Amino acid sequence: MRFCKKVIDEFLTWKWSLFCVLLLIFGYVQRQNLIESSIFLKSRINQWDILIGISCDPILLIYLLLPYMLFLSCLTIRETWNNNHLVRVRSWVRCVRYSVKMYSPTAVVSVLLLLVIALLLTQKLPYELTWSAFSSLPSSSFNSISSFSKETNMSPLVVLAFQLFLLYIFLLTVHAFLATLSLYFSKLLYLGIVSLAILLYTMVTFRYYSDLPRLVVFNYMTFPSSYSVYHVAYPAFVILIGVQIISIYVVPLFKKIRISVGSHVD
């Protein structure tokens, strides 16, 4: 219940107003693209093509969601690092873990807003329990997301659930990584530079690293893409959770060792 209250409080903050407007614009453009593609291919779409198509849209995720969430991640780190609670904790592991805990409601709100906007954009489309004829066509640039989703041999609802959960895990992992780096580079400027590097790497790998799909960050943001790379459901989740564990519990130990060695030398 306490976590739900934090999510509601986070949702009611001012920071999501502009984000919702931009999300609606990006989502509407993707909806129109899918409708036009279905007309071109002469194959009907349903609500799943919109829901999964918007929640997996690379333009929306890479150029809108990721930079905004990186910005909020930096602000959360600055806020938690200045919190008096951390003075009493006296543990680098707990510092990082506390920062991830504080950021978690932000990640939840972003994913829920993405789902809500996608649901709103399914209006006037047929609602069905199964995949559409559009997704059953051979994969092409017009229906790649829908086709990749259907190739998982899972129901549309399961694919959507996996997608939203994977995106949530991805956002937490990125924040955990930044929070760990802040132990060594505490200035907000350094975090901004690292965040920009993450964003640029995501853009570059998506555009140019198609021959090395396991190095493409986008493939760890969307479930259909990760499934097309590994051909099973779990690797992307395992890798992201593994990075989280290393960021929260392993890397901070080097900070402690470094300080201990420095104190002995002095």
C-alpha positions as CSV (number, residue, x, y, z in Angstrom):
1,M,0.0,0.0,0.0
2,R,2.8,2.4,0.8
3,F,4.4,1.8,-2.6
4,C,1.0,2.4,-4.3
5,K,0.7,5.7,-2.5
6,K,4.2,6.7,-3.7
7,V,3.2,5.9,-7.2
8,I,0.0,8.0,-6.9
9,D,1.9,10.9,-5.4
10,E,4.5,10.7,-8.2
11,F,1.8,10.7,-10.8
12,L,0.3,13.9,-9.4
13,T,3.5,15.8,-9.7
14,W,3.9,18.5,-12.4
15,K,6.7,16.7,-14.2
16,W,4.4,14.4,-16.1
17,S,2.2,17.1,-17.8
18,L,4.4,17.9,-20.8
19,F,5.5,14.2,-21.0
20,C,1.8,13.1,-21.4
21,V,1.3,15.6,-24.2
22,L,4.4,14.5,-26.1
23,L,3.6,10.8,-25.4
24,L,0.1,11.3,-26.9
25,I,1.6,13.0,-30.0
26,F,4.3,10.3,-30.6
27,G,1.7,7.6,-30.0
28,Y,-0.8,9.1,-32.4
29,V,1.8,9.3,-35.1
30,Q,2.6,5.6,-34.6
31,R,-1.1,4.7,-34.6
32,Q,-1.5,6.5,-37.9
33,N,1.5,4.7,-39.4
34,L,0.1,1.4,-38.4
35,I,-3.3,2.1,-39.8
36,E,-1.7,3.3,-43.1
37,S,0.5,0.2,-43.2
38,S,-2.5,-2.1,-42.7
39,I,-4.3,-0.3,-45.5
40,F,-1.3,-0.7,-47.8
41,L,-1.0,-4.4,-46.9
42,K,-4.8,-4.8,-47.2
43,S,-4.9,-6.5,-43.8
44,R,-7.0,-5.6,-40.8
45,I,-5.4,-4.5,-37.5
46,N,-6.8,-4.7,-34.0
47,Q,-6.1,-3.2,-30.6
48,W,-3.1,-5.4,-29.9
49,D,-1.2,-3.9,-32.9
50,I,-1.7,-0.4,-31.4
51,L,-0.9,-1.4,-27.8
52,I,2.2,-3.4,-28.6
53,G,3.2,-1.1,-31.5
54,I,3.2,2.0,-29.3
55,S,4.8,0.4,-26.3
56,C,7.6,-1.0,-28.5
57,D,7.9,2.0,-30.9
58,P,11.7,2.8,-31.2
59,I,11.1,6.5,-31.9
60,L,9.0,6.9,-28.9
61,L,11.2,4.9,-26.5
62,I,14.6,6.1,-27.7
63,Y,13.9,9.8,-28.5
64,L,11.2,10.6,-25.9
65,L,11.0,8.1,-23.0
66,L,14.7,7.4,-22.5
67,P,16.1,11.0,-22.5
68,Y,13.3,12.1,-20.2
69,M,13.8,9.2,-17.8
70,L,17.6,9.7,-17.8
71,F,16.9,13.3,-16.8
72,L,14.6,12.2,-14.0
73,S,17.1,9.6,-12.9
74,C,19.8,12.3,-12.5
75,L,17.4,14.5,-10.4
76,T,16.5,11.5,-8.2
77,I,20.1,10.8,-7.6
78,R,20.8,14.4,-6.7
79,E,17.8,14.4,-4.3
80,T,18.7,11.1,-2.6
81,W,22.4,11.9,-2.2
82,N,21.4,15.1,-0.4
83,N,19.0,13.4,1.9
84,N,20.0,13.3,5.5
85,H,18.9,9.6,5.7
86,L,22.0,8.6,3.7
87,V,24.2,10.2,6.4
88,R,22.9,7.7,8.9
89,V,23.0,4.7,6.5
90,R,26.8,4.7,6.2
91,S,26.7,2.0,3.5
92,W,27.4,2.5,-0.2
93,V,25.2,-0.5,-1.0
94,R,22.3,0.9,0.9
95,C,22.8,4.3,-0.7
96,V,22.4,2.8,-4.2
97,R,19.6,0.5,-3.1
98,Y,17.8,3.5,-1.6
99,S,18.2,5.5,-4.7
100,V,16.7,2.7,-6.8
101,K,13.8,2.4,-4.4
102,M,13.1,6.2,-4.7
103,Y,13.2,6.0,-8.5
104,S,11.0,2.9,-8.7
105,P,7.7,4.9,-8.5
106,T,8.9,7.2,-11.3
107,A,9.6,4.2,-13.5
108,V,6.2,2.7,-12.7
109,V,4.4,5.9,-13.6
110,S,6.2,6.2,-17.0
111,V,5.3,2.7,-18.0
112,L,1.7,3.1,-16.8
113,L,1.3,6.3,-18.7
114,L,2.6,4.6,-21.8
115,L,0.0,1.9,-21.4
116,V,-2.8,4.4,-20.7
117,I,-2.0,6.5,-23.8
118,A,-1.8,3.4,-25.9
119,L,-5.2,2.3,-24.6
120,L,-6.7,5.6,-25.5
121,L,-5.4,5.3,-29.0
122,T,-7.1,2.0,-29.6
123,Q,-10.5,3.7,-29.9
124,K,-12.5,2.8,-33.0
125,L,-10.5,-0.3,-33.6
126,P,-11.8,-3.8,-33.4
127,Y,-11.2,-5.4,-30.0
128,E,-10.2,-9.1,-30.2
129,L,-8.6,-11.7,-28.0
130,T,-6.3,-13.0,-30.7
131,W,-3.6,-11.7,-33.0
132,S,-4.8,-9.7,-36.0
133,A,-4.4,-10.6,-39.7
134,F,-1.9,-7.8,-39.9
135,S,0.4,-9.4,-37.5
136,S,0.1,-12.8,-39.3
137,L,1.7,-11.5,-42.4
138,P,5.4,-12.1,-43.1
139,S,7.6,-9.6,-41.3
140,S,8.3,-6.4,-43.2
141,S,9.1,-2.8,-42.4
142,F,5.4,-2.2,-42.2
143,N,4.4,-4.8,-39.6
144,S,7.7,-5.8,-38.0
145,I,6.7,-5.2,-34.3
146,S,3.4,-7.0,-34.7
147,S,5.0,-9.8,-36.6
148,F,7.9,-10.3,-34.1
149,S,5.3,-10.3,-31.3
150,K,3.2,-13.0,-32.9
151,E,6.4,-15.1,-33.6
152,T,6.8,-15.5,-29.8
153,N,3.9,-18.0,-30.0
154,M,2.4,-16.3,-26.9
155,S,-0.9,-14.6,-26.5
156,P,-1.0,-10.8,-27.2
157,L,-1.8,-10.1,-23.5
158,V,1.2,-12.0,-22.3
159,V,3.5,-10.3,-24.8
160,L,2.2,-6.9,-23.7
161,A,2.7,-7.8,-20.0
162,F,6.2,-8.9,-20.7
163,Q,6.9,-5.8,-22.7
164,L,5.8,-3.4,-19.9
165,F,7.7,-5.4,-17.2
166,L,10.9,-5.5,-19.3
167,L,10.7,-1.8,-19.9
168,Y,10.3,-1.2,-16.2
169,I,13.3,-3.5,-15.4
170,F,15.3,-1.7,-18.1
171,L,14.6,1.8,-16.5
172,L,15.5,0.6,-13.0
173,T,18.8,-1.0,-14.4
174,V,19.8,2.2,-16.1
175,H,19.2,4.1,-12.9
176,A,21.1,1.6,-10.7
177,F,24.0,2.0,-13.1
178,L,23.9,5.8,-12.8
179,A,23.5,5.7,-9.1
180,T,26.5,3.5,-8.7
181,L,28.6,5.8,-10.9
182,S,27.5,8.7,-8.7
183,L,29.5,7.2,-5.9
184,Y,32.6,8.0,-7.8
185,F,31.4,11.0,-9.8
186,S,29.0,12.9,-7.5
187,K,28.7,16.1,-9.6
188,L,25.5,16.4,-11.6
189,L,27.5,17.5,-14.6
190,Y,29.3,14.1,-14.7
191,L,26.0,12.2,-14.4
192,G,24.6,14.3,-17.3
193,I,27.6,13.4,-19.5
194,V,27.2,9.7,-18.7
195,S,23.5,10.0,-19.4
196,L,24.2,11.6,-22.7
197,A,26.6,8.9,-23.5
198,I,24.0,6.2,-22.8
199,L,21.5,8.0,-25.0
200,L,23.9,8.3,-27.9
201,Y,25.0,4.7,-27.6
202,T,21.4,3.6,-27.7
203,M,20.8,5.7,-30.8
204,V,23.9,4.5,-32.6
205,T,23.5,0.8,-31.8
206,F,19.9,0.9,-32.9
207,R,20.9,2.6,-36.2
208,Y,24.2,0.9,-37.1
209,Y,24.7,-2.3,-35.0
210,S,22.1,-4.5,-36.7
211,D,24.7,-7.2,-37.3
212,L,25.5,-7.3,-33.5
213,P,22.0,-7.4,-32.0
214,R,23.1,-8.4,-28.5
215,L,24.9,-5.1,-28.3
216,V,21.8,-3.1,-29.3
217,V,20.3,-1.4,-26.2
218,F,16.9,-1.2,-27.8
219,N,16.7,-5.0,-27.9
220,Y,16.7,-4.9,-24.1
221,M,13.9,-2.3,-24.0
222,T,11.3,-4.3,-26.0
223,F,10.3,-7.8,-25.5
224,P,9.6,-8.7,-29.2
225,S,13.0,-7.5,-30.1
226,S,14.7,-9.4,-27.3
227,Y,12.8,-12.5,-28.2
228,S,13.9,-12.2,-31.8
229,V,17.5,-12.0,-30.7
230,Y,17.6,-14.9,-28.1
231,H,14.5,-16.9,-29.3
232,V,13.5,-17.4,-25.7
233,A,11.7,-15.1,-23.2
234,Y,14.1,-14.9,-20.3
235,P,17.6,-13.7,-21.4
236,A,16.9,-10.0,-21.5
237,F,15.4,-10.1,-18.0
238,V,18.3,-12.1,-16.6
239,I,20.9,-9.8,-18.1
240,L,19.2,-6.6,-16.9
241,I,18.6,-8.0,-13.4
242,G,22.2,-9.2,-13.4
243,V,23.4,-5.7,-14.2
244,Q,21.2,-4.4,-11.4
245,I,22.7,-6.8,-8.9
246,I,26.2,-5.9,-9.9
247,S,25.4,-2.2,-9.8
248,I,23.7,-2.3,-6.4
249,Y,25.7,-4.9,-4.5
250,V,29.1,-5.4,-6.2
251,V,30.4,-2.1,-7.6
252,P,29.8,-0.2,-4.3
253,L,32.1,-2.6,-2.6
254,F,35.0,-1.3,-4.6
255,K,34.2,2.2,-3.2
256,K,34.4,0.8,0.3
257,I,37.7,-1.1,-0.5
258,R,39.2,2.0,-2.0
259,I,38.3,4.1,1.0
260,S,39.7,1.4,3.4
261,V,43.0,1.2,1.5
262,G,43.3,5.0,1.4
263,S,42.7,5.2,5.2
264,H,45.4,2.6,5.8
265,V,47.9,4.4,3.6
266,D,47.3,7.6,5.5
